[in-house]
C-alpha cells in the first residue's frame, strides 16, 4: 500500500480550513486562559486587601476592648483601694478611742502602783 492509496499524505482543500479553525480556537482559548488568570490574580489581590482591612479592624477593636478592660480594672482597683483606706481609717479611729478609754485606767493603775505602792 502506498501512502496515496491508504489516504495518508494526501492533501485535501478542507484540511487548511480545519487547521485554521483549530489554530483560531487555540488562540481563543489562550486568550480566555490569560483573561482568567488576570481575573484570578485581581480577585486574589482584592481578597488579600479585604483580609488586611478585616485584620486591621480586628486589631483596632481588640486594642479598644483592651483599653476599656484596663480602664474598668483600674476603676475597680481605685474603688477597692478607697474602701480599704476607709476601713483602715475606721479601724485606727476605733483603736484610738479604745486606747483613750483605757488610758485613764492605765494612768490610775500606774499611779496606784508607784505612788501608793499597791498592786493589782
Residue, then its C-alpha position, 0 to 999 in steps of 0.5 A: x500500500x502506498x501512502x496515496x492509496x491508504x489516504x495518508x499524505x494526501x492533501x485535501x482543500x478542507x484540511x487548511x480550513x480545519x487547521x485554521x479553525x483549530x489554530x483560531x480556537x487555540x488562540x481563543x482559548x489562550x486568550x480566555x486562559x490569560x483573561x482568567x488568570x488576570x481575573x484570578x490574580x485581581x480577585x486574589x489581590x482584592x481578597x488579600x486587601x479585604x483580609x488586611x482591612x478585616x485584620x486591621x479592624x480586628x486589631x483596632x477593636x481588640x486594642x479598644x476592648x483592651x483599653x476599656x478592660x484596663x480602664x474598668x480594672x483600674x476603676x475597680x482597683x481605685x474603688x477597692x483601694x478607697x474602701x480599704x483606706x476607709x476601713x483602715x481609717x475606721x479601724x485606727x479611729x476605733x483603736x484610738x478611742x479604745x486606747x483613750x478609754x483605757x488610758x485613764x485606767x492605765x494612768x490610775x493603775x500606774x499611779x496606784x502602783x508607784x505612788x501608793x505602792x499597791x498592786x493589782 
